[in-house]
Amino acid sequence: MLLGFLTACSGDEPPSRDVIIAKIKSDPQTQGTSDRTAGCLAEWYLKYATAEQVSAFVAGKAGDRPLDQVAADPQAKAAMLDCLKAAADDR
């Protein structure tokens, strides 16, 4: 897994979906997130965030940014709300 993480963080390519999911599930604030919700969030990052933003998130350097700073697009906000609704349904 570490090799995949290092490979994913090099170059201009964002980390893979699996690496993003692993980060979501390992973070103390989001531990216990269902596979469905973690997958939704990973897809969101891959679609709406830049490669640099995704890499910063996976590296733990993203901090707590408002959604507007990651993706100000109304479609991105709606997609994130869908992920959060799924998370609420999973509990």
Order of alpha helices (4+ residues) and beta strands (2+ residues): alpha-alpha-alpha-alpha-alpha-alpha
